[in-house]
Amino acid sequence: MARFFAKHLLFLLFTLLVVSFLVFTLNEFSPGAVARKILGAYATQEQVDVLTKQMGLDRPVLVRYVEYLGGLASGDSRLRGTHLFLNGEVYDRGAVALALGGPYTVSTIVFKHLANTVLLAAIAFACIVPLSTLLGVVAGMRESSRVDRVILMFSTVVASIPEFALGVFLASVFVVWLGWLPGTATLVAGGGWSVAAQLVLPVTVVVLFDSGYVVSMIRASMVEVMQRPYIRTAVLKGLPFRAVILRHALRNAMLTPITVIMLQINYLVAGVVVVETVFAYPGFGRMILEAALFKDIALIEAGALVAVFLAVLTNILGDIAYMLLDPRIRA
């Protein structure tokens, strides 16, 4: 087990190193100078030259990359741009520093938005896993039954509808028509709506869209397990059907879907940018989108590293869960 963790830890560090280098060099060699991207299209050449010298952008790329890694390691990752994006609004560095009582760093804004997305992801994940497991197991227990067909149709439909379309539809019904819920989720209580009420629609969209795929995976695995000889033997020996499902079928049926379920964590944190944009949610995915649109290079670099870290970490967690369910892998 110790060798397993050491191997995956080294793989994680190596992946982060490679990604950091690729993102750093891509930003350096993409069309337009880094200083020009930071200052914008209307800056004069003199301003670009001054900022280039101030930031040391005239030095070799490898030297600046090593310095960049040192800044990451020490946590001194101050914003390289002149603007900052907070809750969908653009601030200049001085205004943000004045509002927060100190200099604003990349890590501060990344973790602020990441915390918002983790809140959304945690609630959605807590709903997706039990709901998908229940529907998938019930459908897989009775293949080709009426219940199975209804659940399969439901999962296929919700997984096929794009997130933005599902979000707009639910907003049209519950916001415009019925007026039961707010149309935005800014996480700021006001206008008669609590934060809990603001989270209802984003969570619902994520749960419906993501659970459709997970239900299909669990159902397919359950159908396969229910046809195994040891299941028929347990039933013929007179073991209660509930015990057959809980003791024998469910654990084996979850071997394949557990990896898929763990990979959903990465989607819930870094992949819900559409949902965050539709409902104006100040999350991690929307932060990266705004940083890309406004060419905030430091924020793009930090966001990419965090997203890759989460992707590799969820893969490792999936492998661990697979080992816990299947003792043969541990051997």
SVG drawing of the C-alpha trace seen along z (x, -y; Angstrom):
<svg xmlns="http://www.w3.org/2000/svg" viewBox="-47 -55 64 79">
<polyline fill="none" stroke="black" stroke-width="0.4" points="0.0,0.0 2.9,-2.4 4.4,-1.7 1.0,-2.4 0.7,-5.8 4.4,-6.7 4.0,-5.8 0.8,-7.9 2.2,-10.8 5.3,-10.9 2.9,-10.7 0.9,-13.6 3.9,-15.8 5.3,-14.9 2.0,-15.7 1.7,-19.0 5.2,-19.9 4.6,-19.1 1.3,-20.9 2.7,-24.0 5.5,-24.1 3.1,-23.6 0.7,-26.3 3.5,-28.7 5.1,-28.3 1.8,-28.4 1.0,-31.7 4.5,-33.0 4.5,-31.9 0.9,-32.5 0.3,-35.4 1.1,-38.7 3.5,-39.6 2.6,-38.8 2.7,-42.4 0.4,-43.4 -2.1,-40.7 -2.0,-42.1 -2.3,-45.8 -4.8,-45.3 -5.0,-46.2 -5.1,-50.0 -1.9,-50.3 1.0,-52.2 4.2,-50.4 6.0,-52.5 3.7,-51.1 4.2,-47.6 8.0,-48.0 8.0,-49.4 5.8,-46.5 8.0,-44.0 11.1,-45.3 9.2,-45.6 8.1,-42.0 11.4,-40.7 9.7,-39.3 12.8,-40.1 14.7,-37.3 15.0,-33.7 11.8,-31.6 13.5,-28.9 14.8,-31.4 11.3,-32.9 9.7,-29.4 12.0,-28.4 11.2,-31.7 7.5,-31.0 7.9,-27.5 9.6,-29.2 6.7,-31.6 4.2,-28.7 6.2,-26.8 6.5,-29.8 2.9,-30.8 4.0,-34.3 1.8,-34.2 0.8,-37.8 -1.4,-38.8 0.6,-39.7 -2.3,-41.5 -3.7,-44.9 -7.3,-43.7 -9.0,-41.1 -12.3,-39.3 -14.4,-38.8 -18.0,-37.6 -18.2,-38.5 -17.0,-42.1 -13.7,-43.7 -11.7,-45.5 -8.3,-47.2 -5.6,-46.0 -5.6,-49.1 -9.3,-49.0 -9.2,-45.4 -6.3,-46.0 -8.2,-48.9 -11.4,-46.8 -9.6,-43.8 -7.2,-45.8 -4.1,-44.3 -2.5,-43.1 -4.6,-40.6 -2.9,-37.3 -3.8,-34.7 -4.2,-32.1 -6.8,-34.3 -9.1,-34.6 -8.6,-31.0 -9.5,-29.5 -12.4,-31.9 -14.0,-30.7 -12.9,-27.1 -14.7,-27.2 -17.9,-28.3 -17.7,-25.5 -16.8,-22.9 -20.0,-23.9 -22.1,-23.4 -20.2,-20.1 -20.6,-18.7 -24.3,-19.2 -24.7,-17.8 -22.4,-14.8 -24.4,-14.0 -27.5,-13.9 -26.1,-12.2 -24.5,-9.1 -27.6,-7.8 -30.1,-8.8 -28.1,-7.1 -27.3,-4.0 -30.9,-3.5 -32.3,-4.0 -29.5,-2.0 -29.9,1.0 -33.7,1.0 -33.5,0.9 -30.8,3.6 -32.6,5.9 -35.6,6.2 -34.2,6.0 -36.7,5.2 -39.5,4.6 -41.7,1.5 -39.7,-0.1 -36.5,0.6 -37.8,-1.0 -39.0,-4.1 -35.7,-4.6 -33.7,-4.0 -35.8,-6.5 -35.4,-9.0 -31.6,-8.7 -31.3,-8.8 -33.4,-12.0 -31.7,-14.0 -28.2,-13.0 -29.0,-14.0 -30.3,-17.6 -27.5,-20.1 -26.8,-21.8 -27.6,-25.3 -30.9,-24.1 -31.9,-22.3 -31.0,-25.4 -32.9,-27.8 -36.0,-25.5 -36.0,-25.1 -35.5,-28.9 -38.4,-29.6 -40.7,-27.4 -39.6,-28.1 -38.4,-31.7 -40.4,-33.3 -43.7,-31.3 -44.1,-30.2 -41.8,-32.7 -40.7,-30.2 -37.0,-30.6 -34.4,-33.2 -32.9,-33.2 -29.3,-33.9 -27.0,-32.3 -24.6,-35.0 -24.4,-33.6 -25.3,-37.0 -28.5,-37.0 -30.8,-39.8 -33.9,-40.5 -35.9,-38.3 -33.9,-35.2 -31.7,-33.2 -28.4,-31.5 -30.1,-28.1 -32.9,-29.2 -30.2,-30.4 -28.5,-27.0 -31.7,-25.0 -31.6,-25.5 -27.9,-25.1 -27.8,-21.9 -30.9,-20.5 -29.4,-21.1 -26.1,-19.4 -27.8,-16.5 -30.2,-15.8 -27.5,-16.1 -24.9,-14.0 -27.1,-11.4 -28.4,-10.3 -25.0,-9.0 -24.2,-7.4 -27.6,-5.6 -27.0,-4.1 -23.5,-2.8 -24.8,-1.3 -27.8,0.3 -25.6,1.9 -23.3,3.3 -26.2,4.5 -27.7,6.3 -24.5,8.1 -24.0,9.2 -27.6,10.4 -26.8,13.0 -23.8,14.4 -24.0,18.1 -23.4,17.2 -26.5,15.0 -28.7,17.8 -27.1,20.2 -27.8,17.9 -31.5,17.5 -32.0,21.2 -30.5,21.9 -33.4,19.8 -31.4,16.8 -33.7,13.8 -33.7,11.7 -32.8,8.6 -29.8,10.3 -28.7,11.5 -28.8,7.9 -27.1,6.3 -24.5,8.9 -23.6,10.3 -24.9,8.3 -24.4,4.6 -20.8,4.8 -19.8,6.6 -22.0,4.3 -20.3,1.2 -16.8,2.2 -17.0,0.6 -19.2,-2.4 -17.1,-3.4 -14.4,-4.7 -17.0,-6.7 -18.5,-8.1 -15.2,-9.3 -14.4,-10.9 -17.6,-13.0 -15.8,-14.9 -13.5,-16.4 -16.5,-17.3 -18.4,-18.9 -15.5,-21.1 -13.9,-22.1 -16.6,-21.2 -19.7,-23.0 -18.8,-26.3 -22.0,-26.3 -24.2,-26.0 -22.2,-28.6 -22.5,-31.0 -26.2,-30.4 -27.0,-31.2 -24.2,-33.8 -22.6,-31.5 -19.2,-32.8 -17.5,-29.5 -14.1,-28.1 -15.1,-27.2 -16.6,-30.7 -13.5,-32.2 -11.2,-30.4 -13.6,-31.4 -13.5,-35.1 -9.7,-34.9 -9.4,-33.4 -11.7,-36.0 -9.9,-38.9 -6.4,-37.3 -5.6,-37.2 -2.5,-35.0 -1.7,-34.4 -5.2,-33.3 -5.3,-31.0 -2.0,-29.3 -3.2,-28.9 -6.6,-27.6 -5.1,-25.1 -2.8,-23.7 -5.7,-23.3 -7.9,-21.6 -5.2,-19.1 -4.5,-18.4 -8.1,-17.6 -8.3,-15.4 -5.3,-13.3 -6.4,-13.2 -9.9,-11.9 -8.2,-9.2 -6.1,-8.1 -9.2,-8.1 -11.0,-6.0 -8.2,-3.5 -8.2,-3.3 -12.0,-2.8 -11.6,0.0 -9.0,1.7 -11.3,1.5 -14.1,3.2 -12.0,5.8 -9.5,7.6 -7.9,9.3 -6.4,6.0 -4.7,5.5 -3.1,8.9"/>
</svg>
